Amino acid sequence: MNPGVTIRNETGADVDAITDVTIEAFKTLAISNHTEQFIVEALRAAKALAASLVAEVDGRVVGHVAFSPVTISDGTRGWYGLGPVSVLPEYQRQGIGTTLIRAGLARLRKLDARGCCLVGHPGYYRRFGFENVPGLAVEGVPQEVFFALPFDGHPPQGIVAFHDGFTAAGHSDRAALAPDDTRTADAHGDSSTTRS
């Protein structure tokens, strides 16, 4: 990782930068419905961000990762969803996304979380210890793109539901967003949660 990268908690002053980073990170990703910035906004508005970290280079926010609580049908508590994770295209493939994810997982462990799960690219998340867990799934999501990382080695069984914020597909409330800005297009559907 670039030694000039600082990982820190999101502040109110970062909101617009996080939105911009998220839009840019997912802009050309074909599997994205381009709703990731609305997901982050909805999680923030619902006070559902258990951890929201930014990566900063020379005072500029260049990356972001969000973690929010999930529910599991077997009643297991203390599990969180990872995503979205975003890094500006010109800073991708420099270890920033990896560093954000590792820092976020460490933060969850400090919160006594029992585990973390996500929907993402099969080739990326195994490096963090995420695996496909038989008997643990998200309705409508192929098993090969759903991953879990039990911190205690004991994965729950059942259906995982991500926070309602993951259904967000609407308009931004950003005061800085110009009325004619096309970034508020009506993108619909759920989204892949990774671009790093």
Secondary structure as UniProt FT lines:
FT   TURN            3..4
FT   STRAND          5..9
FT   HELIX           12..14
FT   HELIX           15..26
FT   TURN            27..28
FT   TURN            30..31
FT   HELIX           36..45
FT   TURN            46..47
FT   STRAND          51..57
FT   TURN            58..59
FT   STRAND          60..69
FT   STRAND          71..72
FT   TURN            73..74
FT   STRAND          79..87
FT   HELIX           89..91
FT   TURN            92..93
FT   HELIX           96..110
FT   TURN            111..112
FT   STRAND          115..119
FT   TURN            122..124
FT   HELIX           125..128
FT   TURN            134..135
FT   STRAND          136..137
FT   TURN            139..140
FT   HELIX           143..145
FT   STRAND          146..150
FT   TURN            151..152
FT   STRAND          158..161
FT   HELIX           164..167
FT   TURN            175..176
FT   TURN            179..180
FT   HELIX           182..184
FT   STRAND          194..195
//
